[in-house]
Amino acid sequence: MATMNFSIPDEVKEAFNREFAGQNKSAVVARLMRRAVEEAEQQRQREEAFAALTEGRPERPSLSNAAIAELRDAGRP
């Protein structure tokens, strides 16, 4: 298992110690770090999906607002 050293503000340390008193703080930090990594990965995937979806947008045909309204009205009973 690896060891990491980093500095945090005193108030964050104090709040962390209060919130997680009696718990294995190394396990808590590892769980929080895993969660942060997963969230960063999900954000990267969302950004890649958005880029892929919007990449070809200029080449796709578009409709005017009037044409959209006409199609919407045509689909209503």
Distance bins in CASP14 RR format, pairs under 12 A and 6 or more apart:
PFRMAT RR
TARGET T0000
AUTHOR 0000-0000-0000
RMODE 2
METHOD distances of the structure
MODEL  1
1 26 0 0 0 0 1 0 0 0 0 0 0
1 27 0 0 0 0 0 1 0 0 0 0 0
1 30 0 0 0 0 1 0 0 0 0 0 0
2 26 0 0 0 0 0 1 0 0 0 0 0
2 30 0 0 0 0 0 1 0 0 0 0 0
2 33 0 0 0 0 0 1 0 0 0 0 0
3 26 0 0 0 0 1 0 0 0 0 0 0
3 29 0 0 0 0 0 1 0 0 0 0 0
3 30 0 0 0 0 0 1 0 0 0 0 0
4 26 0 0 0 0 0 1 0 0 0 0 0
4 29 0 0 0 0 1 0 0 0 0 0 0
4 30 0 0 0 0 1 0 0 0 0 0 0
4 33 0 0 0 0 1 0 0 0 0 0 0
5 29 0 0 0 0 0 1 0 0 0 0 0
6 12 0 0 0 0 0 1 0 0 0 0 0
6 13 0 0 0 0 0 1 0 0 0 0 0
6 29 0 0 0 0 0 1 0 0 0 0 0
6 33 0 0 0 0 0 1 0 0 0 0 0
7 13 0 0 0 0 1 0 0 0 0 0 0
8 14 0 0 0 0 0 1 0 0 0 0 0
8 15 0 0 0 0 0 1 0 0 0 0 0
8 16 1 0 0 1 0 0 0 0 0 0 0
8 17 0 0 0 0 0 1 0 0 0 0 0
8 29 0 0 0 0 0 1 0 0 0 0 0
9 15 0 0 0 0 1 0 0 0 0 0 0
9 16 0 0 0 0 0 1 0 0 0 0 0
10 16 0 0 0 0 0 1 0 0 0 0 0
10 17 0 0 0 0 0 1 0 0 0 0 0
11 17 0 0 0 0 0 1 0 0 0 0 0
11 18 0 0 0 0 0 1 0 0 0 0 0
12 18 0 0 0 0 0 1 0 0 0 0 0
12 19 0 0 0 0 0 1 0 0 0 0 0
12 20 0 0 0 0 0 1 0 0 0 0 0
12 29 0 0 0 0 0 1 0 0 0 0 0
13 19 0 0 0 0 0 1 0 0 0 0 0
13 20 0 0 0 0 0 1 0 0 0 0 0
13 25 0 0 0 0 0 1 0 0 0 0 0
13 29 0 0 0 0 0 1 0 0 0 0 0
14 20 0 0 0 0 0 1 0 0 0 0 0
14 21 0 0 0 0 0 1 0 0 0 0 0
15 21 0 0 0 0 0 1 0 0 0 0 0
16 22 0 0 0 0 0 1 0 0 0 0 0
16 23 0 0 0 0 0 1 0 0 0 0 0
16 25 1 0 0 1 0 0 0 0 0 0 0
16 28 0 0 0 0 1 0 0 0 0 0 0
16 29 0 0 0 0 1 0 0 0 0 0 0
16 32 0 0 0 0 1 0 0 0 0 0 0
17 23 0 0 0 0 0 1 0 0 0 0 0
17 25 1 0 0 1 0 0 0 0 0 0 0
17 28 0 0 0 0 0 1 0 0 0 0 0
17 29 0 0 0 0 0 1 0 0 0 0 0
18 25 0 0 0 0 0 1 0 0 0 0 0
19 25 0 0 0 0 0 1 0 0 0 0 0
19 28 0 0 0 0 1 0 0 0 0 0 0
19 32 0 0 0 0 0 1 0 0 0 0 0
20 26 0 0 0 0 0 1 0 0 0 0 0
20 27 0 0 0 0 1 0 0 0 0 0 0
20 28 1 0 1 0 0 0 0 0 0 0 0
20 29 0 0 0 0 1 0 0 0 0 0 0
20 31 0 0 0 0 0 1 0 0 0 0 0
20 32 0 0 0 0 1 0 0 0 0 0 0
21 28 0 0 0 0 0 1 0 0 0 0 0
22 28 0 0 0 0 1 0 0 0 0 0 0
23 29 0 0 0 0 0 1 0 0 0 0 0
23 30 0 0 0 0 0 1 0 0 0 0 0
23 31 0 0 0 0 0 1 0 0 0 0 0
23 32 0 0 0 0 0 1 0 0 0 0 0
24 30 0 0 0 0 1 0 0 0 0 0 0
24 31 0 0 0 0 1 0 0 0 0 0 0
25 31 0 0 0 0 0 1 0 0 0 0 0
25 32 0 0 0 0 0 1 0 0 0 0 0
26 32 0 0 0 0 0 1 0 0 0 0 0
26 33 0 0 0 0 0 1 0 0 0 0 0
27 33 0 0 0 0 0 1 0 0 0 0 0
27 34 0 0 0 0 0 1 0 0 0 0 0
28 34 0 0 0 0 0 1 0 0 0 0 0
28 35 0 0 0 0 0 1 0 0 0 0 0
29 35 0 0 0 0 0 1 0 0 0 0 0
29 36 0 0 0 0 0 1 0 0 0 0 0
30 36 0 0 0 0 0 1 0 0 0 0 0
30 37 0 0 0 0 0 1 0 0 0 0 0
31 37 0 0 0 0 0 1 0 0 0 0 0
31 38 0 0 0 0 0 1 0 0 0 0 0
32 38 0 0 0 0 0 1 0 0 0 0 0
32 39 0 0 0 0 0 1 0 0 0 0 0
33 39 0 0 0 0 0 1 0 0 0 0 0
33 40 0 0 0 0 0 1 0 0 0 0 0
34 40 0 0 0 0 0 1 0 0 0 0 0
34 41 0 0 0 0 0 1 0 0 0 0 0
35 41 0 0 0 0 0 1 0 0 0 0 0
35 42 0 0 0 0 0 1 0 0 0 0 0
36 42 0 0 0 0 0 1 0 0 0 0 0
36 43 0 0 0 0 0 1 0 0 0 0 0
37 43 0 0 0 0 0 1 0 0 0 0 0
37 44 0 0 0 0 0 1 0 0 0 0 0
38 44 0 0 0 0 0 1 0 0 0 0 0
38 45 0 0 0 0 0 1 0 0 0 0 0
39 45 0 0 0 0 0 1 0 0 0 0 0
39 46 0 0 0 0 0 1 0 0 0 0 0
40 46 0 0 0 0 0 1 0 0 0 0 0
40 47 0 0 0 0 0 1 0 0 0 0 0
41 47 0 0 0 0 0 1 0 0 0 0 0
41 48 0 0 0 0 0 1 0 0 0 0 0
42 48 0 0 0 0 0 1 0 0 0 0 0
42 49 0 0 0 0 0 1 0 0 0 0 0
43 49 0 0 0 0 0 1 0 0 0 0 0
43 50 0 0 0 0 0 1 0 0 0 0 0
44 50 0 0 0 0 0 1 0 0 0 0 0
44 51 0 0 0 0 0 1 0 0 0 0 0
45 51 0 0 0 0 0 1 0 0 0 0 0
45 52 0 0 0 0 0 1 0 0 0 0 0
46 52 0 0 0 0 0 1 0 0 0 0 0
46 53 0 0 0 0 0 1 0 0 0 0 0
47 53 0 0 0 0 0 1 0 0 0 0 0
47 54 0 0 0 0 0 1 0 0 0 0 0
48 54 0 0 0 0 0 1 0 0 0 0 0
48 55 0 0 0 0 0 1 0 0 0 0 0
49 55 0 0 0 0 0 1 0 0 0 0 0
50 57 0 0 0 0 0 1 0 0 0 0 0
51 57 0 0 0 0 0 1 0 0 0 0 0
53 60 0 0 0 0 0 1 0 0 0 0 0
54 60 0 0 0 0 0 1 0 0 0 0 0
56 62 0 0 0 0 0 1 0 0 0 0 0
61 67 0 0 0 0 0 1 0 0 0 0 0
62 68 0 0 0 0 1 0 0 0 0 0 0
63 69 0 0 0 0 1 0 0 0 0 0 0
63 70 0 0 0 0 1 0 0 0 0 0 0
63 71 1 0 0 1 0 0 0 0 0 0 0
63 72 0 0 0 0 0 1 0 0 0 0 0
64 70 0 0 0 0 1 0 0 0 0 0 0
64 71 0 0 0 0 0 1 0 0 0 0 0
65 71 0 0 0 0 0 1 0 0 0 0 0
65 72 0 0 0 0 0 1 0 0 0 0 0
66 72 0 0 0 0 0 1 0 0 0 0 0
66 73 0 0 0 0 0 1 0 0 0 0 0
67 73 0 0 0 0 0 1 0 0 0 0 0
67 74 0 0 0 0 0 1 0 0 0 0 0
68 74 0 0 0 0 0 1 0 0 0 0 0
68 75 0 0 0 0 0 1 0 0 0 0 0
69 75 0 0 0 0 0 1 0 0 0 0 0
69 76 0 0 0 0 0 1 0 0 0 0 0
70 76 0 0 0 0 0 1 0 0 0 0 0
END
